[in-house]
Amino acid sequence: MAGFLKVVDSHGQRIPASALTNSFEATGRGRRLGTWGMNLLGPNAVMWASLSVLRSRVRELVRNNPLAQKGVDSLVSNLVGTGIRPRWNLEDTALKAKIQQLWDDSTPEMDAYGTSDFYGLQAQVARALAESGEIFGRFRPRYSTDGLAVPLQIQLLEADYLDEVFQIMNGDNIVRMGIEYNPLMQRVAYWLWKNHPGEMFQIMNMLIRIRVPATDVLHVFRPLRPGQQRGFPWLTSVIIQLHELDQYEDAELVRKKTAAMFGGFITEPVGEGTEYSPLGRKTDDDGNGRDIIAIEPGTFPTLPPGMDVKFSQPVDVGITYEPWMKQQLRETAAGIGTTYEELTGDLSGVNYSSIRAGIVSLRRRCEMLQAHTLVHQFCRPFAARWLDSAVASGQLSIPDYSANRRIYQRISWHGQGWAWVDPLKDIMAEILEIRAGRKSLSESIIEDGRDPDAVASQIAQDNARSDSLGLILDSDPRNTAKTGVIQTGETAMAKESAVEPDPNKGAAPEVQE
């Protein structure tokens, strides 16, 4: 047959197809594997008509499952914290300070709903990514008479606003999963519902789609495959596990409660019965006509011949319950993207090295998500649009802005500094890195989530105020490092403990450096 490729061995004998497909155990199709893993759907076909179900189930988990709620809270707090803040990389320090001050003034006004500042919006975006897999932000230009520091706001829209099964042709453009593409497969528009389709207060004919240009929409999601158009919830891989763990714990709790309701059972010979029990007084029946006997403390009853008492002995969960639950929770934490200790708060099996190793891995993942998703898709384009609006509205005067727009929009974003596991060890390591020339002081301050220029200005102000008041503080290196050596951490503490007071002089001798 023309075009048919025949695979042969070194002797020209044809190699059967079964030998080719079974070269790896993982490609076998026998009883052990069957048709498992044979789905070859593309990155978008695999999500088509599934996103709404995934979103609703993850949201249900977060509402009612404490582990899911804690996992999402952990992701949000580590990804955003108090906020991922911009720092303009400009040589003109005066202009840089003016832009930064205008940004700070505008931050509380950026939310179109008026319920959060810009850093609160970042937290909502991070939460939506974990629960829904994506979120949309629509630019809302305002009038200069609205009294805003910069006449621009952003409106966050849940993923439900974009119907994933909506597909049409619009001229030469194609609409796939609610997103319109031109022939070059560039995004040109989003077909959004005018109102949230899940809200109960819908006015007649208000549930309609509107075409919004792509330049007015921020689509934030984490693309895992090339060509992926929509995002799916980050908790997708643990939906079933969390749901069944929740059911198992509920069943175990109900079993223990049910067993605890029965203190014991009284047995009598067949055909015999008493109107009262020698064990205690009768109370109401159990709803099925059987009497319940209340046993009082200090009672020593005498049982009639043939009567016996069997006390309830509920079966315990067993010694394997805790190890099994820990293993399940470790897998759940891995699926969510956090650590077992962060998810459960259980620190019983950790030491300084192990918890630090886990935290370093978590921080590396969070920094990746910050840079590639939150900053790239949300913070960076919004700051660029904000700066355009500030210049266009006259809030900022930059004569050469149009010609050098790229230069003025060079911004670095820095999240909140990470807390230390052992402050003394971490600070000493930081100092050694700076002294060895492996890191600059500015870099260290930036990693802590602060602006080096602002810190330097504050230090200068503090020093000037101390000098004017005649204050001498040992926190000022000008007073404590006159010999060229700064005493810090363990070195300073060791030297302090090594000094013994001289009884003849009534004061400690001077320590020789």
N, C-alpha and C positions, 0 to 999 in steps of 0.2 A: 504494500500500500504506500502510495506516495506520501512523503512527509512523516512516515512512521519511523521512530527511533528504536532500533533493536540493540539491546545491551548484551554483549557477548563476553566470554572469558578469554584467556590467553590462547585457548585452542579453537576459538571461533564458535564455541557452543553457546547457545542462547541461555542467558540467566533468567529463570522464571521471576515473574513479578513478586511472588510471595517472598522470595529470598531477599529482594530489594527492600520491601516494606517491613520485613522483620529483622532488619539489621540492628535495630535497637529494641530493647525490651519494652520501652515506653510506647513503641508504635504497634505493639501487639493488639489483636482484636479478638482474643479468645474470651473464655468465661470470666477471667479475672478483670479485664478492662472493658470488653464489649465495645459499646459505642461511646464510652466516656471520653470527653475532651475532643470530640470531632466537630465542634462548632467552629466554622471558618468565617463567621460574619465579620463585617468590617466594624470600625470603631463607632460608627453612627447607627448601623443596623442593629447592633446588639443592644442599643439603648432605646430604639424606637418603640413607643407605646409602653415602655417600662419605667420611665423616669417618675411619672406621677405616683405609681405604686411604691417605688423605692422611697420617695420623699415622704409619703404619708406614713409608711411604716417606721422610718427613722424618727420622724416627729413624734409618733406615738410612743416609741421607746424613750425619747428624751423627756416627754411629759410625765411618764409613769415609772420609768426604771431609774433608780438612783445611780447605777453604774454608768448608764448612757449619759445621764445628765452631768455626772462628775467628769466623764471623759471629754465631753464637749467643752465644759468649763475649763478643763485643764488645757485643751488646745487653744482656746481663746486667750486665756491669761498668759500663756507662754508665747503665743504669736504676736499679741498686741500689747498686753500689759496696760500701762498708762498711755501708750500711743507710740507710733512710729513717726518720728519728727523729721522735718526737712532741714537741710543746712545748705544754703546757697554757696557755691564755690566761686566767689568773685574776689578779684584783687582790690576793688574799690570798697574799702571797709565801711565808708559812710553810706553808700548805696545798699550794701549788704545789710547793714543794721536797719535801714529804713524799710527794706523789703521784709525783713524778719519781723519787725514791729507791726507792719500792716498785716502780715499773715497771722500773728498772734491776736490782733484785733478782730480779724475776720473769722477765726476758727470757731467761735461760739455761734456764728450765724450761717454756717454752711449747710446745715440740714434743712431741707425744704419742709419737713414736718415740724421742725422747731423743737424736737425732743432730745437731741444730742448735739455735741460739738463734733468736729471732724474726727477726733480720736475715738469718740463713741461710735461714729459710723464705721470706723475700721473694725471695732469689736463686732458690730452687727454683720459686717461682711464676713469676718472669720467664722462666726457662728453659722451663718447661712451656708458657707462652704462645707462645714462639717455635717449639717443637717440636710441640706438640699443639693449640695454639689456645685451650686452656682448662684449668682445674684446679679441683678442689673442695676446700673446707676444712670439716671437720666439727667442731663444738664438742664437746669432751669434758670435762664437769664432773667434778671430782674431790672426794673426801672431804677434810674438814679435817684428818683424821688422816694424810693422805698426805705431809704435811711440805712442801708447796709454799708459796711466798710468797703466791700467790693460787691458790685451788683451781680453775684452769681451764687447759685445754690445747687445742690444735687439731691435728687429724689431716689431713694433706694426702692427697688421693686423686686419682690420675690420671684423665684423661678417659675411660679405658676402663671405669671403674666405672659409667658411665651409658650404657646401650645406646641409640644414636640411632635404631634402628628399632622400639623398643618403644612401642606405642600401644594404649591400651585406654580404655574408659569406666569410671569409678569413681563410680557414682551420677550426680549432676549434674555432676561434674567430668570433665574429659577429660585424658588423659595423652598428651602429644605429645613424641616424642624423649626419653622417659624422665622428663619433667617434668610434674607434675600441676598443672592450672589450674582455678580455680573459674569460675563463669559470667561473672565480671567480668574474666577472663583475668589474674588475679593468681596468682602462684606460691604453692602451698600445700604441696607435697611433692616429693621426689626419690626415684625408684625405683632405688636403687643396688644393684649386686651386693654380696653380703656379702664376697666375696673378689675379688681381681684375676682377671679371666677369662683372662688370658694367662699366669698362673703355672703351672708344671708340677707343683707339689705340691698337688693338689686332693684333699681328703678327700671320700668319698662323700656326696652330697646337700648339700655345702657351697656349691655354685655356685647360690645362690638370691638372689632380689631381696628387699630390705627397704625399706619405706616410711619415709623420714626426713622429718620436718617441715621446711619451708623455713626456719623460724626457726633451725634448728640447722645450716644449710648455707650456706657462702659459695661462690657460683659466680662465678669470675673469668674473664672473657673480654672481648675487644674487639668491641663491637657496631658493625658498619659500616653496617647497614641497619636502619631502624625495624622493630621486631617480630622481629628476629633472636633466636633462642632458644639457639643453640649457637655456639661459636667454632671457626674452622678455623686450622690452623697458619700462622704468619706467613711461613714460607718456601714457601708453596704456589706462588707465581708463578715460583719459580726451580727447582722440582724437576726438570723436564725439562732445563733448561739446565745445571744443575750435574751431573746424571747423564751427559749427553752430553759435557760438557767433560772429566769424569773419564775416560770411555771414550776420548776422543780423545787425551788425554795418555798414557794407558796404551798405546794403540796406537802412538803416536809413540815411546815409550820402548822398546817391544818391537822396533819396526822398527830403531831405532838399535842396540840390543843385537845383533840378528840380523846386521845389516850389519857390525858390528865383529868378529864371530866369523870372518869370511873375510878373510884378508890378501890373497889373490889366487887366480888360477886358472892352471894349467899346461895348455897346449893342445899336442897332438901331431898330426902328419899322420895321416890316416885309414889304418888298417890297421897302424900302427907303434906300438910300445910299448917301454918299458924296464922292467927289473926294479927299477931304482933311479933316483932323481932326482939329477941333478947339482946341484940347488939346495939340497939338504939331506937329512937322514935321514928315513926314513919313520916315522911314528908309527901309532897305531891308526887304523882306518878310521872313517868318519863314521857308521857304523851301517847304511849302505846298500851296503856292499861297496866303497866308493871310498876310496882311500888319502888320507891327509892328510900333507903334507910340512911339517916344522918347519924354518924358515929361521933360521940362526944368525948373530949379528952378525959383521961382518968377512969374510964369505964372498964370493969373486969366482968364481962358477962359469962354466964354458964350456958353452954350450948346443949340443947336437947340431943338425945341419942340420934345419930344419923345425919345431923346438920353439920355443915362444913362451911368455912369461909375461904375463898380464894382471892387474894389481893392482886390487883392489876400490876403487871410488870411490863411497862411499855418498852419496846425494843429501841435501843439507842441507835444513833446514826452510825456508830462504829468508828474505829480509829482511822479508817481510810477517808472519812468525809473531808477533813481539813486539807490533807495533801491533794485530794482530787479537786476540791474547789480552788485551791491555789493555782493548780495547773490550768484550770479552765479560765481563771481570771488573768493569768499571764498571757494566754492566747488572745483573750479579749483585749487586753491592753496593747498587744502587738498589732492587732487588727485596727484599733482606733488610732494608733500612732503615738502612744505615750508609754510610760513605764508602769510596771505593776505597783511600785511604791507610790507613784503619783496618782494612780487610779484608785487605789484602795486606802492609802494612808497607812499601810502596814509597814513599819520600819523595823520589825523584830529581827529580821535576818540580814541586816546590812551593817557595814562598817564604813569608815570614811572613804576608803578606796573604791569599794563597790558602788556606793551611792554616787560618788563623783563620776565614775565611769558611766553609769546610767544617765546621769544628768548631762554629761558632755555629749553623749549620743543624741539625747532629746533636743538639746540646744542646736546641734548641727542640723538636725532635720527642720527645726523651726526657722533657723536662719535661711535655709534653702527655700522654704515656703514663703517667707517674708520677701526675699529678693525676687523670686521667679513669679509669684502670684500676686500677693498683696501690693507690693511696691510697683511692679511692672505693669499690672493691669488696672490698678485702682489709684494709688497715690500719685504716680508719675504723670499720667494723662490729666488727672484733675488739677494738679499744681500747674501744669503747662497752660491749661484753659483758664485757670484762675489768674495767672500772671498776664495773659492776653487781655482778660477783662479789666484788670487793674490798670494797665497802660491805656486801653481804649477808653475807659471811663474817666481818665485823668487823675486817678488816685496815685499813680506813680508817673513821674516825668523821666523818661529815658529816651532822649532824642534819636539815638541810633538803634532803637529796639528792633525795628523791622529788618534792618540789615544784619543785625547780630543776634537775632532771636535765639539761636542755638546756644550761644555763649551765655546769655542771661538765664537760660533754663537748665544750666548744669547744676543739678541738685543731687546731693547725697542724702540718703534716708537712713536713720539710725533708730533702732528700737530701744526700749527701756533696758538699762544695764542689768545684767544677771546678778542675783544675790549670790554671795559666797557660801560655800559649805563650811569652810574654816577661814574666817576673815584674815587672821594673822598670816597663815601660810600663803594664801592667795595674794595678799598685798605685798608680802616680801618677794614673792616670785615676780610680781609686776615691777617692783622697784629694780630687781636684778636685771630684768629684760631691758628696762630703760637705760640703766647704767652701762649695760653691755652693748648698747647701740642696736639691739635687735628690734626695738620699738621706740617710737617717739612719744613724748609726753602728750602731744595732741591726739595721737592715735589711741592712747590709753583712755583719755577723757572721752573721746568719741565712742569708744566701745562701752563706756559707762552710760551712754545715752545723753551726754551733755555737749554743749558747744564750747570748744577750747577758748575762743575769743571771749565768750561770756565769763568763763571761769577765770581767765587771766585778768579781765576787768574787775571782777569781784575781789580777787586777791590784791590787786593794786589799791582798790578802795579801802580794803581792810587794813593794809599796811599803812596807808596814809592816815587813816583814822587813829590807829594805834600810836603812830609817831606824834600826831598832834596832841594826843592825850598823855603822852609819856608812858605808854604801856609797853612792857617787855614780856612777851609770851614765848614759851618754849616751843610753840607750834610754828614760830617764825624762823625759818632756816638762817636768816641773817644773824640771829642771836645764838642758835644752837649748833651751827656748823662753821664756827670761826676758824677751827683748826683744819677745815677741809674734809672732815669725816662726820657724817651724819649718823647718830646713834638711833637705830630703829629696831623694833621688834625684840627678838630674843637676845640680841647683842646688848641692847640697852638694859634689858631686865637682868641679864646675867651680871653686867657691871654694877648695877645698882645693888644687887644682892651680895656682891663681893666686897662692898665697902663696909667696913666696921667702924663704929664711932670711936674716937680717941677720948678716953675719960679725962686726960689732962687738958685737952684743948676744948672739950665740950662740943666739938663739931667733927664731922666726917672729914678725913684727909682728902685732898684733891686727887682725883683719878688721873693718872698720867696716860695720855694717848700714845 
